[in-house]
Amino acid sequence: MIAMRVLLISHTCQSQTEGQPRARQLGRIDGLELRVIVPDRWFHYGQWRAAQTPVDPTFEFEAMKVAWPWTGPGQFYLHWYPGLARAIREFRPDIIDIWEEPWALVSVQACRLRNRMLPAARIVCETEQNLNKRLPPPFEWFRSYTLRNADFVVARNREAVNVVRSHGFAGPAEVVPNAVDESLFRPMDRQECRAALGFARFVVGYVGRLVEEKGLFDLVDAIAACPPAVNVVMVGSGPLAGALQARIGRQGLGDRARILPARPLGELPRLMNAIDCLALPSHTTARWKEQFGRVIIEANACGTPVIGSDSGAIPDVVGPGGMIVPERNPQALAAAIGRLATDPSLGAAMGKLGLERVRETYTWSAVARQMHGIYRRVSKID
């Protein structure tokens, strides 16, 4: 078998928990030689972080000096690597997988270097953007150039495929989901987890950013409309924390509603096992809608059902593992919570279906197999 060389360019793979699990599973595939390039530093949700050294790596890893990692209004979309030409020349990949949006400058850089140095290599570009909006200069030009040069597009959701089609991409495309670490997120003793976190009665959970587009005011209002035995815990940080606390006070929820600080990934499985359901009542806005919702599969991997709004990709990801309600509708959200609170068997059945779906579709090994199939098709290497 001819070894397939894949160069993966990804700021997500800077993290041991966010992107490196996918790379580790890809590196375990026979006949695939993987090299991963990440930025040596990155501005992540308001804080600079350094690249994390992979644990038990199955791939080559380089934390490369990055130029323009943060440019204010341009955010991180203008970053590029002064050493990328050297890496392509040394590694001579068959596939260059750009795990960045197509309007990022690094996507243009990788395509131009491929064209100049290694025209036989194939470009796989990835996207999560599910809102069809025109970008300001120079980003619309960046996207057009990348899509003209891409041999395959990997999208995180079905709507993202439609977006690249509307911007002229006519080549092959496929939805490849996010994934969850099933060795970390797994069913545990629920009573033990509930006791450790101090939960006694029916608890709805939310995990994520405390921002308005996540629909958290709807969640507070829905809990206020539920019977007194229903509680909510919101875990995260963000600019909405103070306003949420005020809303909780106005609704007279007292100790029925708690806001807890953001927790490291390793602590979330116990939380997901302690709650009775996870809520993700996101709102679609002019600039954003839910592109996947990784907390959905983290909850389902623990056997916990999910109630989500119909924003973006949420209905597709939830599937049989929970219920969908109209966004911006606290009454419908309260009714769904009430159904689960009064019928524990319904929640247990949905949680079981969600767990089965995670194990089939949303593990890193499943995603790696899907990506390997894409690489083989686009490279024609057997």
C-alpha positions as CSV (number, residue, x, y, z in Angstrom):
1,M,0.0,0.0,0.0
2,I,1.3,3.4,-0.9
3,A,1.5,5.7,2.1
4,M,-0.8,8.7,1.8
5,R,0.8,11.9,3.2
6,V,-1.7,14.4,4.7
7,L,-0.7,17.9,5.9
8,L,-3.4,19.2,8.3
9,I,-3.4,22.9,9.0
10,S,-5.5,23.7,12.1
11,H,-5.5,26.1,15.0
12,T,-8.1,23.8,16.6
13,C,-5.4,21.1,16.9
14,Q,-3.4,23.4,19.1
15,S,-5.6,22.0,21.9
16,Q,-5.2,18.5,23.4
17,T,-8.9,18.2,23.9
18,E,-10.4,20.1,21.0
19,G,-8.7,19.1,17.8
20,Q,-5.9,16.7,18.6
21,P,-8.2,13.7,19.3
22,R,-9.2,13.8,15.6
23,A,-5.5,13.9,14.6
24,R,-4.7,11.1,16.9
25,Q,-7.3,8.8,15.4
26,L,-6.3,9.7,11.9
27,G,-2.7,8.9,12.8
28,R,-3.7,5.4,13.8
29,I,-5.0,4.5,10.3
30,D,-2.6,2.2,8.4
31,G,-1.2,3.8,5.3
32,L,-1.8,7.4,6.4
33,E,1.1,9.6,7.3
34,L,-0.1,12.7,9.1
35,R,1.7,15.9,9.9
36,V,-0.2,18.6,11.8
37,I,0.7,22.3,11.8
38,V,-0.7,24.6,14.5
39,P,0.1,28.2,15.6
40,D,2.6,28.5,18.4
41,R,0.3,31.0,20.1
42,W,-3.4,31.8,19.7
43,F,-5.9,34.3,21.0
44,H,-8.7,32.0,22.3
45,Y,-11.8,33.6,23.7
46,G,-10.0,36.7,25.0
47,Q,-6.8,35.0,26.3
48,W,-3.6,34.0,24.6
49,R,-2.6,30.4,24.8
50,A,0.4,28.4,23.7
51,A,0.2,25.2,21.7
52,Q,-0.2,22.1,23.8
53,T,2.1,19.1,23.2
54,P,0.1,16.1,22.1
55,V,-0.3,13.2,24.5
56,D,0.6,9.9,23.0
57,P,0.9,11.3,19.5
58,T,0.4,9.2,16.4
59,F,1.3,12.0,14.1
60,E,4.0,14.6,13.4
61,F,3.3,17.8,15.2
62,E,4.7,21.3,14.7
63,A,3.8,24.4,16.6
64,M,4.9,26.9,13.9
65,K,5.5,30.6,14.3
66,V,2.4,32.4,13.3
67,A,2.0,35.8,11.8
68,W,-0.9,38.1,12.6
69,P,-2.7,35.7,15.0
70,W,-5.0,38.5,16.0
71,T,-5.8,41.7,14.1
72,G,-8.7,43.3,16.0
73,P,-11.7,43.6,13.5
74,G,-10.1,40.9,11.3
75,Q,-9.9,38.6,14.4
76,F,-7.8,35.5,13.6
77,Y,-8.8,35.3,9.9
78,L,-5.6,37.1,8.8
79,H,-3.2,34.6,10.4
80,W,-0.6,32.9,8.2
81,Y,2.6,30.9,8.6
82,P,6.0,32.2,7.4
83,G,7.3,28.6,7.6
84,L,4.5,26.9,5.6
85,A,6.4,26.7,2.3
86,R,9.3,25.0,4.1
87,A,6.9,22.4,5.6
88,I,5.3,21.6,2.2
89,R,8.7,21.3,0.6
90,E,9.9,18.9,3.2
91,F,6.8,16.8,3.7
92,R,5.5,16.8,0.1
93,P,1.9,16.0,1.0
94,D,-0.7,14.3,-1.2
95,I,-3.5,16.1,0.6
96,I,-3.5,19.5,2.3
97,D,-6.4,19.6,4.7
98,I,-7.1,23.2,5.7
99,W,-9.2,23.0,8.9
100,E,-9.9,26.7,8.8
101,E,-12.7,28.7,7.2
102,P,-12.1,29.3,3.4
103,W,-12.1,33.1,3.9
104,A,-9.0,32.9,6.2
105,L,-5.8,34.2,4.8
106,V,-4.0,30.9,5.7
107,S,-6.4,29.1,3.4
108,V,-5.4,31.4,0.5
109,Q,-1.7,30.9,1.5
110,A,-2.0,27.1,1.5
111,C,-3.7,27.1,-1.9
112,R,-1.2,29.4,-3.5
113,L,1.8,27.4,-2.2
114,R,0.2,24.2,-3.5
115,N,-0.3,25.7,-6.9
116,R,3.3,27.0,-7.0
117,M,5.2,24.1,-5.3
118,L,3.1,20.9,-5.5
119,P,0.3,21.2,-8.1
120,A,-0.5,17.5,-7.9
121,A,-1.5,17.8,-4.2
122,R,-5.2,18.0,-3.4
123,I,-6.8,20.7,-1.3
124,V,-9.5,19.8,1.3
125,C,-11.0,22.9,2.9
126,E,-13.4,22.8,5.8
127,T,-16.2,25.2,6.9
128,E,-18.8,25.6,9.6
129,Q,-20.4,28.8,8.4
130,N,-24.2,28.2,7.9
131,L,-25.2,31.8,7.3
132,N,-25.1,33.0,3.7
133,K,-23.8,36.5,4.1
134,R,-21.4,38.6,2.0
135,L,-18.1,39.2,3.7
136,P,-16.3,42.6,3.8
137,P,-13.1,43.0,1.8
138,P,-10.7,41.2,1.6
139,F,-12.5,38.2,3.0
140,E,-15.0,37.7,0.2
141,W,-12.1,37.5,-2.2
142,F,-10.3,35.0,0.1
143,R,-13.3,32.7,0.1
144,S,-13.7,32.9,-3.7
145,Y,-10.1,32.1,-4.3
146,T,-10.0,29.2,-1.8
147,L,-13.2,27.6,-3.2
148,R,-11.9,27.9,-6.8
149,N,-8.8,26.0,-5.7
150,A,-10.4,23.4,-3.4
151,D,-10.8,19.8,-4.6
152,F,-13.2,18.9,-1.8
153,V,-15.2,20.8,0.9
154,V,-15.9,19.3,4.3
155,A,-18.8,21.0,6.1
156,R,-19.9,20.7,9.7
157,N,-23.6,20.9,8.8
158,R,-25.9,20.7,5.8
159,E,-26.5,24.4,5.6
160,A,-22.8,25.1,5.3
161,V,-22.7,23.0,2.1
162,N,-25.5,25.2,0.7
163,V,-23.5,28.3,1.5
164,V,-20.4,27.2,-0.4
165,R,-22.5,26.1,-3.3
166,S,-24.1,29.6,-3.4
167,H,-20.6,31.0,-3.6
168,G,-19.6,29.0,-6.7
169,F,-18.2,25.7,-5.4
170,A,-19.4,22.9,-7.7
171,G,-17.0,20.1,-6.6
172,P,-17.7,17.3,-4.1
173,A,-18.7,18.2,-0.6
174,E,-19.7,16.1,2.5
175,V,-20.9,16.8,6.0
176,V,-18.4,15.6,8.7
177,P,-19.6,16.3,12.2
178,N,-17.8,17.3,15.4
179,A,-17.1,14.5,17.8
180,V,-16.8,13.6,21.5
181,D,-14.2,11.8,23.5
182,E,-16.2,8.7,24.5
183,S,-13.6,7.6,27.0
184,L,-14.3,10.9,28.9
185,F,-18.0,11.5,28.2
186,R,-19.7,8.3,29.2
187,P,-22.6,7.1,31.4
188,M,-21.8,7.2,35.1
189,D,-23.6,6.5,38.4
190,R,-26.2,9.3,38.2
191,Q,-27.1,9.3,41.8
192,E,-23.5,9.6,42.8
193,C,-22.9,12.5,40.4
194,R,-26.0,14.3,41.6
195,A,-25.0,14.0,45.2
196,A,-21.5,15.2,44.5
197,L,-22.8,18.3,42.8
198,G,-25.6,18.9,45.4
199,F,-28.5,18.3,43.0
200,A,-31.6,16.7,44.5
201,R,-34.7,17.3,42.3
202,F,-35.2,17.5,38.6
203,V,-32.4,19.6,37.1
204,V,-32.1,21.2,33.6
205,G,-28.6,22.0,32.6
206,Y,-26.9,24.4,30.3
207,V,-23.2,24.5,29.5
208,G,-21.5,27.1,27.3
209,R,-21.0,30.8,26.8
210,L,-23.3,33.2,28.7
211,V,-24.3,35.3,25.7
212,E,-27.7,36.5,24.5
213,E,-27.8,34.4,21.3
214,K,-27.8,31.2,23.4
215,G,-31.4,32.0,24.5
216,L,-30.7,31.9,28.2
217,F,-33.4,34.4,29.1
218,D,-35.9,32.0,27.5
219,L,-34.5,29.2,29.7
220,V,-34.9,31.2,32.9
221,D,-38.5,32.2,31.9
222,A,-39.2,28.6,31.1
223,I,-38.0,27.4,34.5
224,A,-40.2,30.0,36.1
225,A,-43.2,28.5,34.3
226,C,-42.4,24.9,35.4
227,P,-43.5,23.3,38.7
228,P,-41.3,24.2,41.8
229,A,-39.6,20.8,41.6
230,V,-37.8,21.8,38.4
231,N,-34.4,23.5,38.7
232,V,-31.8,24.8,36.4
233,V,-28.0,25.1,36.5
234,M,-26.1,27.2,34.0
235,V,-22.3,26.5,33.7
236,G,-20.2,29.0,31.9
237,S,-19.0,32.6,31.7
238,G,-19.7,35.6,29.5
239,P,-21.1,39.1,29.4
240,L,-24.7,38.0,30.2
241,A,-24.0,36.6,33.7
242,G,-25.1,39.7,35.6
243,A,-28.3,40.2,33.5
244,L,-29.1,36.5,33.9
245,Q,-28.8,36.7,37.7
246,A,-31.1,39.8,37.7
247,R,-33.6,37.9,35.6
248,I,-33.5,35.0,38.0
249,G,-34.2,37.4,40.8
250,R,-37.1,39.1,39.0
251,Q,-38.7,35.7,38.3
252,G,-38.4,34.8,42.0
253,L,-36.5,31.5,41.3
254,G,-34.3,31.8,44.4
255,D,-32.2,28.6,44.8
256,R,-34.1,26.9,41.9
257,A,-31.6,28.6,39.5
258,R,-27.8,28.6,39.8
259,I,-25.0,30.0,37.7
260,L,-21.7,28.2,38.1
261,P,-18.3,29.2,36.7
262,A,-17.0,27.6,33.5
263,R,-15.4,24.3,34.2
264,P,-12.5,22.4,32.5
265,L,-13.6,19.7,30.1
266,G,-12.5,16.9,32.4
267,E,-15.2,18.0,35.0
268,L,-18.1,18.2,32.5
269,P,-18.9,14.5,32.3
270,R,-20.0,14.4,35.9
271,L,-22.2,17.4,35.4
272,M,-23.7,15.9,32.3
273,N,-24.5,12.7,34.3
274,A,-25.9,14.8,37.2
275,I,-28.6,16.7,35.2
276,D,-31.8,15.2,33.9
277,C,-31.7,17.0,30.6
278,L,-29.5,19.5,28.8
279,A,-31.1,22.6,27.2
280,L,-29.7,24.5,24.2
281,P,-32.4,27.2,23.3
282,S,-30.2,29.1,20.9
283,H,-31.5,32.1,18.9
284,T,-30.7,32.7,15.2
285,T,-29.4,36.3,14.6
286,A,-28.4,38.3,11.6
287,R,-24.8,37.3,12.2
288,W,-24.9,33.9,13.8
289,K,-26.9,30.7,14.2
290,E,-25.9,27.4,15.8
291,Q,-23.4,25.6,13.6
292,F,-23.3,22.3,15.5
293,G,-23.7,22.4,19.3
294,R,-21.0,20.1,20.7
295,V,-22.6,20.0,24.1
296,I,-25.5,18.1,22.6
297,I,-23.3,15.1,21.8
298,E,-21.4,15.5,25.1
299,A,-24.7,15.1,27.0
300,N,-26.0,12.3,24.7
301,A,-22.7,10.4,25.2
302,C,-23.6,10.4,28.9
303,G,-27.1,9.1,28.2
304,T,-28.6,12.5,28.9
305,P,-31.5,13.8,26.7
306,V,-31.4,17.2,25.1
307,I,-34.0,19.9,24.5
308,G,-32.8,22.2,21.7
309,S,-34.3,25.0,19.7
310,D,-34.7,24.8,15.9
311,S,-31.7,27.1,15.3
312,G,-29.3,26.1,12.7
313,A,-27.9,22.5,13.0
314,I,-29.4,21.7,16.4
315,P,-32.3,19.6,15.1
316,D,-30.0,17.4,13.0
317,V,-27.5,16.9,15.8
318,V,-30.2,16.2,18.5
319,G,-32.1,13.7,16.3
320,P,-33.7,11.0,18.4
321,G,-31.7,12.0,21.5
322,G,-34.1,14.6,22.6
323,M,-36.8,17.2,21.6
324,I,-36.8,20.3,19.4
325,V,-38.8,23.4,20.3
326,P,-39.3,26.7,18.3
327,E,-36.6,29.2,19.1
328,R,-37.6,32.3,21.2
329,N,-40.5,30.4,22.7
330,P,-40.2,29.9,26.5
331,Q,-43.7,28.4,26.7
332,A,-42.8,25.6,24.3
333,L,-39.5,25.1,26.2
334,A,-41.3,24.9,29.5
335,A,-43.8,22.3,28.1
336,A,-40.9,20.1,26.8
337,I,-39.1,20.3,30.2
338,G,-42.4,19.4,31.9
339,R,-42.8,16.3,29.8
340,L,-39.5,15.0,30.8
341,A,-40.0,16.0,34.5
342,T,-43.3,14.1,34.7
343,D,-42.2,11.1,32.6
344,P,-38.7,9.8,33.5
345,S,-39.0,6.9,31.2
346,L,-39.3,9.3,28.2
347,G,-36.0,10.9,29.1
348,A,-34.3,7.6,29.7
349,A,-35.5,6.4,26.3
350,M,-34.2,9.5,24.5
351,G,-31.0,9.4,26.4
352,K,-30.4,5.8,25.3
353,L,-31.1,6.6,21.6
354,G,-28.8,9.6,21.9
355,L,-26.0,7.4,23.3
356,E,-26.4,4.8,20.6
357,R,-26.2,7.6,17.9
358,V,-23.1,9.1,19.5
359,R,-21.3,5.7,19.5
360,E,-22.2,5.2,15.8
361,T,-21.6,8.7,14.4
362,Y,-20.1,11.2,16.8
363,T,-16.9,9.6,18.0
364,W,-13.4,10.7,16.9
365,S,-12.7,7.3,15.5
366,A,-15.9,7.5,13.3
367,V,-14.9,11.0,12.1
368,A,-11.4,9.9,11.3
369,R,-12.7,7.0,9.2
370,Q,-15.0,9.4,7.3
371,M,-12.1,11.8,6.7
372,H,-9.8,8.9,5.6
373,G,-12.5,7.9,3.0
374,I,-12.6,11.5,1.7
375,Y,-8.8,11.6,1.5
376,R,-8.8,8.4,-0.5
377,R,-11.4,9.6,-2.9
378,V,-9.8,12.9,-3.6
379,S,-6.3,11.6,-3.9
380,K,-7.1,8.4,-5.8
381,I,-4.5,6.6,-3.7
382,D,-5.4,3.0,-2.9
